[in-house]
């Protein structure tokens, strides 16, 4: 569990205010201030929320005094918020690094959108769609779906092509900037592995382009 000194240092490393940390941890700014000045002893649940907020920003705590920004790691997301947290990361990465002249390449294969909407929920999916449409100029989004699938709810901000059935399965791949993600949708759960490794991410996008230009088919309207 992070100490008070580590919490302050982690905020400083990320450039977060107390309000920023409070928002990301689902706590109050006053509560964070009291923790940091020692007037409030947080319980285990509160510390876990704070640690989860920093973990989402790739901060790793070392012993009782150290911390570092994680790189080249594999992060695993599970549970009801997994898909929402994942697409938050995709969107935030795209608007951080993408420009109109050099949009972030976001390439997806083996997509079954029913799984995505189910995992997100209708309300969250609509909110995600709205922000992607708003900032689509800084993204180059291409999606491969199974031939014959006519469900493409992201077509307002994405390009679609069909992939022949023999090259398709329901294990989705998702590459964006320096990350490559693997999405596994189970009956009642979602598991997402995110690898932050630019060479793997770029290598996948190179293979995706080959498939996009050679075996993928234009969708019949």
BELURCOR-V975351 format. One record per helix or strand. SS is the DSSP state (helix for helix, strand for strand). FROM is the first residue (numbers start at 1). TO is the last residue. If there is no record, write none. Layout:
((SS:FROM:TO) (SS:FROM:TO))
This chain:
((helix:4:14) (helix:18:25) (helix:29:36) (helix:44:56) (strand:59:62) (strand:66:69) (strand:74:78) (helix:82:97) (strand:104:111) (helix:113:120) (helix:122:134) (helix:136:138) (strand:139:146) (strand:159:163) (helix:165:167) (strand:172:176) (strand:179:185) (strand:190:196) (helix:198:214) (strand:217:217))
